[in-house]
């Protein structure tokens, strides 16, 4: 009899995987900033850009629900389980079946979204005029196929991540941003309504992100169509995805409510909210998501082998690394937020009033950055345990809190109230997930590492106060010089403080 060929993940360090993800993600985020700077220059915080954001809301939401969220998170533990406990051939057949079904499903789903756009867009932007709603509907019909491109890309990403080949999946968004920027620049003069160039850029960028990953699969997986709806693993994938889809859909209620309420505020409020979210997501996507994606295969392998202590230790390392980076990023960004917004966005159609509106929204978001970073890590632990229901229930409670706070805060605080509600809900979500996971594992996750995290927070606060004083004393300098000096000074001070305390070394242990 022939031995069954299984796969054992390489013994690369968690830090190495995170650095690979973070490096590629950093380049993607830089290009993402270039994209946002270009948009700010061309459209500012205007009704045209508001219409585009409403049009892109549902495809972007579904991308998280059906692609990079539920599909990828449910696929990796199942594929990893087959690789480590059964056979490479069995895992390959499973991936073939999933991709075949996806290639049939997403075109139909995209067509449905195009046909229904006249129904859901007016609901999302009931504060818009008829002309603005009409523009948003047409833009939505152009960008909706983006979800299909991202759905297929998510399956390829899941296979590569399961083999702990992180470069291509994390670098692929670079191609999206590059394609988006080049297409927008090239096409903006060809449309009577220039905002259509953004919709075209989304599709061109999506194609680039998808096909960039294909060559990296050759050493691990060659796709062969295989259609079997009776496959037990496919059914299990759908069952695991369902709670995640429900949970993510519940979470996206926040986005819908925020934008609906913002559409009734001053012109450009939806745009200001989006610019603030972009800056908020920079450290979140660059570090927290990279760490969460890097540890998911290891967590899945520990869970598959019932190694509860090892799973907890891996998760604690992820939490310490996240705290080491996200805490100073949060406080530092708060200290230099206004000059950063002016430097990046205040030119072309983006006015000083837009800067103040964006700053106000961003300051409401920053308190929740650490909470959302922790949510990313803890949900990956539940996914590794093939428990997608608990995050759904916790997310539902957080959304209920968020929506309630939205309506409570939007009147007196405006767009800043919407972002503050989001922050408080994120913190509540993280704390509840932590309590439930500790009960599940019967291991204290946070208490053993809390002293280290508290010391890093103290170092970050000292750094932030110093940077804030520096920004105030050098406010007459050009924004580029001011921001560069503040970032260099803050980084050097924080690293020096943590090195003195040995915190940077303990973050890797």
C-alpha positions in Angstrom: 0.0 0.0 0.0 1.2 3.5 -0.7 1.7 5.9 2.2 -0.7 8.8 2.3 1.1 12.0 1.6 0.3 14.7 4.2 1.7 18.1 4.6 3.5 19.6 7.6 3.8 23.4 7.8 7.4 24.7 7.8 8.8 25.7 11.1 9.1 29.3 10.2 8.8 31.7 13.1 5.6 33.6 13.7 7.6 36.8 13.6 9.0 36.0 10.1 5.5 35.3 8.8 4.2 38.6 10.3 7.1 40.5 8.8 6.3 39.1 5.4 2.7 40.0 5.7 3.4 43.4 7.2 6.0 44.3 4.6 3.7 43.5 1.7 0.8 45.1 3.4 2.8 48.2 4.1 3.4 48.7 0.4 -0.3 48.1 -0.3 -1.3 50.7 2.4 1.1 53.2 1.0 -0.4 52.8 -2.4 -3.8 52.9 -0.7 -2.9 56.3 0.7 -1.7 57.4 -2.7 -5.2 56.3 -4.0 -6.9 58.3 -1.3 -4.7 61.4 -1.8 -5.6 61.2 -5.5 -9.3 60.9 -4.7 -9.1 63.9 -2.3 -7.4 66.0 -4.9 -9.9 65.1 -7.6 -13.1 65.1 -5.6 -12.5 66.4 -2.1 -15.3 65.7 0.3 -18.1 66.2 -2.3 -21.5 64.8 -3.2 -19.9 63.0 -6.2 -17.5 61.1 -4.0 -20.4 60.6 -1.5 -22.3 58.9 -4.3 -19.4 56.6 -5.2 -19.0 55.6 -1.5 -22.6 54.6 -1.3 -22.4 52.7 -4.6 -19.3 50.8 -3.4 -20.7 50.1 0.0 -22.6 46.9 -0.8 -19.9 45.3 -3.0 -17.3 46.2 -0.4 -19.5 44.8 2.4 -20.1 41.6 0.4 -16.4 41.3 -0.2 -15.9 41.0 3.6 -18.9 38.7 4.0 -18.4 36.3 1.1 -14.8 36.6 0.3 -12.0 37.8 2.6 -14.2 37.4 5.6 -16.4 34.3 5.9 -15.0 32.3 2.9 -11.3 32.7 3.7 -11.7 32.3 7.4 -13.8 29.1 7.1 -11.7 27.7 4.2 -8.3 27.9 5.9 -9.0 25.7 8.9 -10.7 23.0 6.8 -8.0 23.0 4.1 -5.3 23.0 6.8 -7.0 20.1 8.6 -6.9 18.0 5.5 -3.3 18.9 4.8 -2.1 18.0 8.3 -4.4 15.0 9.2 -5.5 13.5 5.9 -3.7 14.0 2.5 -2.5 16.6 0.1 -4.6 15.0 -2.7 -7.7 15.2 -0.5 -7.1 18.9 0.3 -6.5 19.6 -3.5 -9.8 18.0 -4.4 -11.6 20.0 -1.8 -10.0 23.3 -3.1 -11.0 22.3 -6.7 -14.6 21.7 -5.7 -14.8 25.0 -3.8 -13.4 27.0 -6.7 -15.6 25.3 -9.2 -18.7 26.2 -7.2 -17.5 29.7 -6.7 -16.9 30.2 -10.5 -20.6 29.3 -11.0 -22.0 31.2 -8.1 -20.3 34.7 -8.3 -21.3 35.6 -11.9 -25.0 34.9 -11.0 -24.7 36.8 -7.8 -23.1 39.8 -9.5 -25.9 40.0 -12.0 -28.4 39.9 -9.2 -26.7 42.8 -7.5 -26.7 44.9 -10.8 -30.4 44.3 -11.3 -31.3 45.2 -7.7 -29.2 48.4 -7.4 -32.2 50.7 -8.1 -33.8 49.2 -4.9 -31.0 49.2 -2.4 -29.1 52.4 -3.2 -32.0 54.8 -2.4 -32.5 52.9 0.9 -28.8 53.4 1.7 -28.7 57.1 0.9 -32.2 58.4 1.6 -30.7 61.8 2.4 -29.5 62.3 -1.2 -31.4 64.1 -3.9 -32.9 62.1 -6.9 -29.9 63.1 -9.1 -27.4 62.0 -6.5 -29.2 58.7 -6.0 -29.3 58.2 -9.8 -25.6 58.7 -10.0 -25.0 56.3 -7.1 -27.2 53.6 -8.8 -25.2 53.7 -12.0 -21.9 53.6 -10.2 -23.2 50.6 -8.1 -24.1 48.7 -11.3 -20.6 49.2 -12.6 -18.7 48.2 -9.5 -20.8 45.2 -8.4 -18.8 42.5 -10.3 -15.9 43.4 -8.0 -17.4 40.9 -5.4 -16.9 38.1 -7.9 -13.3 38.9 -8.5 -12.6 39.1 -4.7 -14.5 35.9 -4.0 -12.2 33.9 -6.4 -9.1 35.8 -5.1 -10.1 34.8 -1.5 -10.0 31.1 -2.4 -6.5 31.4 -3.9 -5.4 33.4 -0.8 -6.8 30.7 1.5 -4.8 27.9 -0.3 -1.5 30.0 -0.2 -2.0 31.0 3.5 -2.7 27.3 4.4 0.7 26.5 3.0 2.1 29.5 4.9 3.0 31.2 1.7 2.0 34.7 2.8 3.8 37.0 0.3 1.5 36.7 -2.7 -1.8 37.0 -0.8 -0.6 40.0 1.1 1.1 41.6 -1.9 -1.9 41.2 -4.2 -3.7 44.2 -2.8 -0.7 46.3 -4.0 -1.8 45.4 -7.5 -5.3 46.4 -6.7 -4.3 49.8 -5.5 -1.8 50.2 -8.4 -4.4 49.3 -11.0 -7.0 51.5 -9.4 -4.6 54.6 -9.3 -3.4 54.1 -12.9 -6.8 53.5 -14.3 -8.3 56.5 -12.5 -5.5 58.8 -13.7 -5.8 57.4 -17.3 -9.6 57.5 -17.5 -10.7 60.5 -15.4 -10.7 62.8 -18.5 -12.8 60.4 -20.6 -16.0 60.7 -18.7 -18.4 63.6 -18.6 -18.9 62.7 -14.9 -15.2 62.1 -13.7 -16.3 59.9 -10.7 -17.0 57.1 -13.2 -13.2 56.7 -13.4 -13.2 55.4 -9.8 -15.7 52.7 -10.7 -13.6 51.6 -13.6 -10.5 51.6 -11.5 -12.1 49.3 -8.9 -12.7 46.6 -11.6 -9.3 46.9 -13.2 -7.6 46.8 -9.8 -9.7 43.7 -8.8 -8.6 41.8 -12.0 -4.9 42.6 -11.1 -5.3 41.4 -7.5 -6.8 38.1 -8.6 -4.4 37.2 -11.4 -1.3 38.2 -9.5 -1.7 35.2 -7.1 -2.1 32.5 -9.8 1.6 31.9 -10.6 2.4 31.4 -6.9 0.1 28.4 -6.7 1.9 26.2 -9.2 4.1 24.5 -6.7 1.1 23.6 -4.4 -2.1 23.4 -6.4 -3.1 23.0 -10.1 -6.8 23.7 -10.5 -8.9 21.0 -12.1 -12.7 21.6 -12.3 -14.5 19.3 -9.9 -18.2 19.8 -9.1 -19.7 17.9 -6.2 -22.4 19.6 -4.1 -22.6 16.4 -2.0 -19.1 16.7 -0.7 -19.2 16.7 3.1 -16.3 19.2 3.4 -18.1 21.6 1.1 -21.2 21.3 3.2 -19.1 21.8 6.3 -17.6 24.9 4.7 -21.0 26.4 4.0 -22.1 25.6 7.6 -19.0 27.3 9.0 -19.5 30.3 6.7 -23.1 30.8 7.5 -22.6 32.1 11.1 -19.7 34.2 9.8 -21.8 35.7 7.1 -24.6 36.4 9.5 -22.1 37.9 12.0 -20.4 40.1 9.3 -23.7 41.1 7.9 -24.8 42.2 11.4 -21.5 44.1 11.7 -22.1 45.8 8.4 -25.3 47.3 9.8 -23.0 49.7 11.5 -21.6 50.9 8.2 -25.1 51.2 6.7 -26.5 53.1 9.7 -23.4 55.4 9.8 -23.7 56.3 6.2 -27.5 56.7 6.3 -27.2 59.1 9.2 -24.2 60.9 7.6 -26.1 61.4 4.4 -28.5 63.7 6.4 -25.6 65.7 7.8 -23.7 68.5 6.1 -22.4 67.9 2.5 -19.3 65.8 2.5 -20.0 64.1 5.8 -20.0 60.6 4.2 -16.7 61.5 2.5 -15.2 62.8 5.7 -16.2 59.6 7.5 -14.6 57.6 4.8 -11.3 59.5 4.9 -11.2 59.1 8.7 -11.8 55.4 8.4 -9.0 55.1 5.9 -6.5 56.6 8.3 -7.9 54.5 11.1 -7.6 51.3 9.1 -3.9 52.0 8.2 -2.4 50.6 11.4 -5.3 48.2 11.8 -4.8 46.6 8.4 -1.0 47.0 8.4 -0.4 45.2 11.7 -3.5 43.8 13.4 -4.8 42.0 10.3 -1.3 40.8 9.3 -0.7 39.3 12.7 -4.2 37.7 12.7 -3.7 36.2 9.2 -0.3 35.0 10.1 -1.3 33.1 13.2 -4.5 31.5 11.8 -2.8 28.5 10.1 -0.8 27.9 13.3 -3.9 28.2 15.5 -5.8 25.9 13.1 -3.0 23.3 13.3 -2.9 23.4 17.1 -6.7 23.1 17.2 -6.7 20.2 14.8 -4.2 18.4 17.0 -6.0 19.4 20.2 -3.0 21.3 21.5 -4.9 23.7 23.8 -1.8 25.1 25.6 0.1 25.7 22.4 -2.9 27.5 20.9 -3.1 29.8 23.9 0.6 30.6 23.7 0.4 31.4 20.0 -2.5 33.7 20.6 -0.7 35.4 23.5 2.3 36.1 21.3 -0.1 37.6 18.8 -1.6 39.8 21.4 1.8 41.0 22.7 3.0 41.8 19.2 -0.3 43.6 18.4 0.0 45.7 21.6 3.6 46.5 20.9 2.7 48.1 17.6 -1.0 49.2 17.8 -0.7 51.1 21.1 2.0 53.6 20.0 0.3 53.8 16.5 -3.0 54.8 18.1 -1.5 57.5 20.4 1.0 58.7 17.8 -1.6 59.1 15.1 -3.8 61.0 17.6 -0.9 63.4 18.3 -0.2 64.2 14.6 -3.7 63.7 13.1 -4.3 67.2 11.9 -0.9 67.8 10.1 -1.2 64.3 8.6 -4.7 65.1 7.2 -3.5 68.4 5.8 -0.4 66.8 4.3 -2.3 63.9 2.6 -5.6 65.4 1.6 -5.7 69.2 1.8 -5.1 70.2 -1.8 -7.1 70.3 -5.0 -10.8 70.1 -4.1 -10.1 69.2 -0.4 -10.7 72.3 1.7 -9.5 73.3 5.3 -13.1 72.7 6.4 -12.9 69.1 5.1 -9.7 68.7 7.1 -11.5 69.7 10.3 -14.5 67.5 9.6 -12.2 64.5 8.9 -10.1 65.2 12.0 -13.2 65.3 14.2 -14.3 61.9 12.8 -10.9 60.4 13.2 -10.5 61.4 16.8 -13.7 59.5 17.6 -12.4 56.4 16.0 -8.9 56.2 17.6 -10.0 55.0 21.1 -11.4 51.8 19.5 -8.3 50.9 17.5 -6.8 48.5 20.1 -10.3 46.9 20.6 -10.7 46.1 16.9 -7.2 44.8 16.7 -8.0 42.4 19.5 -11.2 41.4 17.8 -9.3 40.3 14.7 -7.1 38.1 16.8 -9.7 36.5 19.0 -12.1 35.8 16.1 -9.3 33.9 14.4 -8.9 31.8 17.5 -12.6 30.9 17.4 -12.3 30.2 13.6 -9.4 27.9 14.3 -11.6 26.0 16.8 -14.2 25.8 14.0 -16.5 27.9 16.1 -18.0 30.6 14.0 -21.1 31.0 16.0 -19.7 32.7 19.1 -18.3 35.7 17.2 -21.7 36.1 15.6 -23.5 36.4 18.9 -20.9 38.7 20.3 -20.8 40.8 17.1 -24.6 41.0 17.2 -24.5 42.4 20.7 -21.8 44.9 19.7 -23.8 46.0 16.7 -26.9 46.6 18.8 -24.8 48.7 21.2 -23.2 50.6 18.2 -26.5 51.4 16.6 -28.0 52.6 19.8 -25.0 54.8 20.5 -25.2 56.1 16.9 -28.7 57.5 17.4 -27.8 58.7 20.9 -24.6 60.6 19.8 -25.3 61.8 16.2 -27.6 64.6 17.4 -25.2 66.4 19.8 -21.9 65.2 18.3 -22.6 64.8 14.5 -20.1 62.7 12.5 -17.8 62.5 15.6 -20.6 60.8 17.5 -20.9 58.1 14.8 -17.2 57.3 15.1 -17.2 57.4 18.9 -20.1 54.9 18.9 -18.0 52.6 16.7 -15.0 52.8 19.1 -17.1 51.9 22.2 -18.7 49.0 20.4 -15.3 47.7 19.3 -14.0 47.7 22.8 -17.1 45.9 24.2 -16.8 43.3 21.4 -13.2 42.6 22.2 -13.8 42.3 26.0 -16.7 39.9 25.6 -14.8 37.7 23.1 -11.9 37.5 25.4 -14.0 36.4 28.4 -15.7 33.7 26.3 -12.5 32.4 24.8 -10.8 32.1 28.2 -13.8 30.1 29.4 -13.6 27.9 26.3 -9.9 27.2 26.7 -9.9 27.3 30.5 -6.7 29.3 30.3 -6.1 32.9 31.4 -5.0 34.7 28.2 -4.6 38.3 29.2 -3.7 38.3 32.8 -0.2 36.7 32.4 0.8 39.3 29.8 -1.1 42.3 31.2 2.0 43.8 33.0 3.9 43.9 29.7 1.0 45.5 27.9 0.6 48.1 30.6 4.3 49.1 30.4 4.0 49.4 26.6 1.0 51.6 27.1 2.9 53.8 29.5 5.8 54.1 27.0 3.3 54.9 24.2 1.6 57.6 26.3 5.0 59.2 27.1 5.9 59.2 23.4 2.5 60.7 22.5 2.8 63.5 24.9 6.3 64.3 23.6 5.2 64.2 20.0 2.2 66.5 20.7 4.5 69.1 22.3 6.8 68.8 19.3 3.9 69.3 16.9 2.7 72.4 18.7 6.2 73.9 19.0 7.0 73.3 15.3 3.6 74.1 13.9 5.0 76.8 11.6 7.0 74.3 9.6 5.6 72.8 6.4 3.5 69.7 7.0 5.9 67.3 5.3 8.8 68.4 7.6 6.6 68.5 10.6 5.1 65.1 10.1 8.4 63.5 9.2 10.1 65.0 12.3 7.2 63.9 14.6 7.2 60.3 13.2 11.0 59.9 13.5 11.1 61.4 17.0 8.2 59.4 18.2 9.4 56.1 16.8 12.9 56.6 18.2 11.6 57.5 21.6 9.2 54.6 21.8 11.7 52.0 20.6 14.3 53.4 23.1 11.8 53.2 26.0 10.8 49.7 25.1 14.4 48.6 24.6 15.3 49.8 28.0 12.5 47.8 29.5 13.2 44.7 27.3 9.6 44.9 26.0 10.5 44.6 22.3 12.3 41.3 23.0 9.5 39.9 25.1 7.0 40.7 22.3 8.7 38.1 20.2 8.8 35.4 22.9 
